[in-house]
Amino acid sequence: MRGGVDILSIDSKMQVRCRDLMKKYKDLPMDLADGSLVVLAEINNIEKVFTLDHKDFQVYRFSRNQKFNLLPAHLG
């Protein structure tokens, strides 16, 4: 079986959450793309994130202060 890619949209409530996260992580700073990924991960219970931005995603937390499982692993 082959995997695929899901295209997810962000509603107005999720946009507010994204802005809140961007304020929380303003010292990094968190941009809209990162904030959107964190919000979508929270909503969809996703803990694995493919990113080349391990530096910031090692700091970001989602649902109950959990760390993300970052891919590719060799960058960590």
C-alpha positions in Angstrom: 0.0 0.0 0.0 1.3 3.4 -0.9 1.0 6.5 1.4 -0.2 9.8 0.3 -0.4 13.4 1.2 -3.3 15.1 2.9 -4.0 18.7 2.2 -5.5 20.3 5.4 -7.1 23.7 5.8 -7.1 26.0 8.8 -10.4 27.6 10.0 -10.7 30.8 11.9 -10.5 29.2 15.3 -7.2 27.5 14.3 -5.9 30.8 13.0 -6.4 32.3 16.4 -4.5 29.4 18.0 -1.7 29.9 15.4 -1.4 33.6 16.4 -1.3 32.6 20.1 1.5 30.2 19.4 3.4 32.7 17.3 3.2 35.1 20.3 4.3 32.4 22.7 7.3 31.5 20.6 8.2 35.0 19.4 11.7 34.7 20.7 12.5 32.0 18.1 10.5 33.5 16.2 7.7 31.1 15.1 6.5 31.9 11.6 3.1 31.2 10.1 4.2 28.0 8.5 5.5 26.5 11.7 2.5 27.7 13.7 0.2 26.1 11.1 2.0 22.8 11.4 1.8 22.8 15.2 -1.9 23.7 15.2 -2.7 21.0 12.6 -0.7 18.5 14.6 -2.6 19.3 17.8 -6.0 19.0 16.1 -5.2 15.8 14.2 -3.1 14.1 17.0 0.0 14.0 14.8 3.3 13.7 16.6 5.6 13.0 13.6 6.7 16.1 11.7 8.9 16.2 8.6 11.0 19.4 8.9 14.5 20.6 8.2 13.9 23.1 11.0 14.9 20.8 13.9 16.3 23.7 15.9 12.9 25.3 16.4 10.8 22.1 16.4 12.8 20.7 19.2 11.5 23.6 21.3 7.8 23.6 20.1 5.4 21.6 22.1 1.9 20.3 21.3 -1.0 18.7 23.3 0.0 18.4 26.9 3.5 19.6 26.5 4.6 16.7 24.2 7.7 16.9 22.0 7.5 16.2 18.3 9.0 13.1 16.7 11.1 14.8 14.0 11.9 13.4 10.6 14.4 13.0 9.1 16.0 11.7 12.3 19.6 12.3 11.3 19.3 16.1 11.7 18.6 15.9 15.4 
